Amino acid sequence: MTNPYYADMKELKRDADRRVLFSMLTIAYPKPNDGFHIRHGCVNAFEEELKELHEKVAEEAKSRKKMVDEMKKMREDIKLFKELCIEGVR
């Protein structure tokens, strides 16, 4: 005859092992519907971020072009100023 305490401990151990196995399976393998919806939300967030980044890049490009044009005008003005200064000295 086996000890009843030993039989209870074996049953509790088997139950604990089953719970661990079940929790590992549910963590490792997500449900297909749940996983799809999460990824769908992430894709939308990435698309929004990319759209905002494209808008910022376009604004920066416009700003840079404006600055380059202003620098060209300033160079021309400096060149004219130098010519006027040289003529004034003569």
NORMOPE-V425932 format. One line per field, one symbol per residue. ss: DSSP state (A for helix, B for strand, O for the rest). burial: # if it has 9 or more other C-alpha atoms within 8 Angstrom, else .. A space follows every 10 residues. Layout:
# NORMOPE-V425932
ss: ???
burial: ???
This chain:
# NORMOPE-V425932
ss: OOOAAAAAAA AAAAAAAAAA AAAAAAAAOO OAAAAAAAAA AAAAAAAAAA AAAAAAAAAA AAAAAAAAAA AAAAAAAAAA AAAAAAAAAO
burial: ......#... .......... .......... ....#..... .......... .......... .......... .......... ..........
